[in-house]
Amino acid sequence: GCDFARVDWHGRDLHGVSVAGADLSGANLRGANLRDARFAGVDLSNADLRDADLRGVRFAGVDIRGARFQGANFEGAELAGMDLADIGFGELNDATVRGLLGRCAGCNLRGASLSKRDLHAVSLPGCDLKDAKLAGADLQTAYLPGCDMSGADLSGANLDGAALCYRNQGDDNELRCSDLSAANLHGARLHHILECNGNRRNCTEVDAQTLRNEGHANLDGAFF
């Protein structure tokens, strides 16, 4: 609950800090060492995190609207319940984007502009990708079970080896796939699409008919 709004911690060594419910809006954290830090319910809106070391950081319910991340290193970062819909991905290089989205559970990416980005092996379980712009994106081996991808533009995207389906761990053990209704999959590569049972290491292949039936996907023009 601390008020650190607009604090100047440029270049400071803050590795391993644990912050909950604090106001860091507008803070200057450029070049700061935040490796393995933990942030829960923190306001980082409009903060300057350019060139910051964010390796292994954990963000849960953190407000990062308007924050700047150019040159930040998100390798091994974990995000949960984050609103990323208004992040300026166009200003970030592929390494920063892939780090930011590398392990992001239940995040909001509705309408996000990620066309032609290198997103291979990202883990986005349960994320909102409705109407996202992913044309030509590299999503090879991405982990995408339980996502809302309805209306997304996936034309020409490479989804080879991606996990789009999962087994419900409840009593029914029902197979479910990410919602691909009204998604544009023309020219998309869908070789070796997977269903996973509990985690991305326990997976088996599914066929095109499964995506049609369970994901409501229009696969006209897609490649299997």
C-alpha positions, 0 to 999 in steps of 0.5 A, a space after each residue: 500500500 506504499 505510495 511511490 508514485 513518480 519515484 526516481 529509482 533509475 538504475 537502482 538494484 532492486 532485485 528480489 523485491 516483493 511489492 504488493 498494492 503499491 502505487 508506482 505510477 509514473 515511476 522512473 525505473 529505467 535500467 533498474 535491476 528488478 530481477 526475480 522481483 514480485 509485484 502483486 496488485 501494483 500500479 505501474 501505469 506510465 512507469 519508465 521500465 526501459 532497459 530494465 532487467 526484469 528476468 524472472 519477474 512475477 506480475 500478478 494483477 499489475 497495471 502497466 497501461 502506458 508503461 514503457 518497456 523498450 529494451 527491457 529483458 523479460 526472460 523467464 517472466 511470469 504474468 497472471 491476470 494482466 491487461 495487455 490490450 493497450 500495450 504498444 507492441 509496435 514499439 518493442 522488439 520481438 525479444 521483449 514481446 516474446 519475453 513479456 508473453 512467454 508465460 502469461 496466464 489469463 491475460 487480456 490481449 483483446 484486439 492486440 496488434 501482433 502481426 508477423 511477430 515472433 511468438 514461438 513457444 509463448 505460453 498463453 493459457 486462458 488468455 483473451 485473444 478475441 479480435 487479435 491481429 496475428 496475421 503471419 505471426 510465428 506461433 510454433 509450439 505455442 501453448 494456447 489452451 482455453 483461449 478466446 481467439 474468436 474473430 482473430 486474424 490468424 491468416 498466414 500464421 504458423 501454428 505448427 505444434 501449437 497446443 490449442 486443446 485440453 482435457 477438462 480435469 473435472 468429472 467429465 474429462 471432456 476435450 475442449 479447444 480454444 474458441 476459433 469461431 469467426 477467426 481468419 485461418 486462411 493460409 495458416 499452418 496447422 501441422 501437429 496441433 496438440 491437446 494437452 492434459 494438465 500441462 504442456 508436457 503431456 500432449 497428443 495430436 488432434 485432427 482437423 475435425 476436432 478443431 472444427 467441432 470443438 473450436 468452431 474453426 473455419 479451416 477453409 484455406 488452412 494447411 494441415 
